[in-house]
Amino acid sequence: QVQLVESGGDLVQPGGSLRLSCAASGIIFSIYTMAWYRQAPGKQRELVALITSGGSTNYGDSVKDRFTISRDNARNTVYLQMNSLNPEDTAVYYCNAVWWRTVGGTRRSSDYWGQGTQVTVSS
């Protein structure tokens, strides 16, 4: 059974920092691309950051230079370090694991989501 368990969400003041963690089980963690998404009330879910199995990273425009994604394959855990938080970062943050491969000429994916962790930035 695959589980992605997020932790670290909290209430923080503007300008503050938080580190989110996502612990994975039931998958071969090292081969998965791991990502953080977020969804604010009334808005669509958006990509925050991703890190490939090879360690390449990509960030949403609104978090570049403030957030850092990293992974520890020995601990099956992905992290999101969030600095200089502002109220617009308030959202539920979700961990995602995806593995793409080609089977018989067809692209297939295994895609899993965590339950989410609430981040609230407010004074």
Protein Blocks (a to p, Z undefined) as FASTA:
>chain_A
ZZdddehiacddehiacddddddehiafklpccddddddehiacddfbdcdfkopacddf
klgokaccdddfklopacdddehiafklgccddddddddddeehiacddddddebjaddd
dZZ
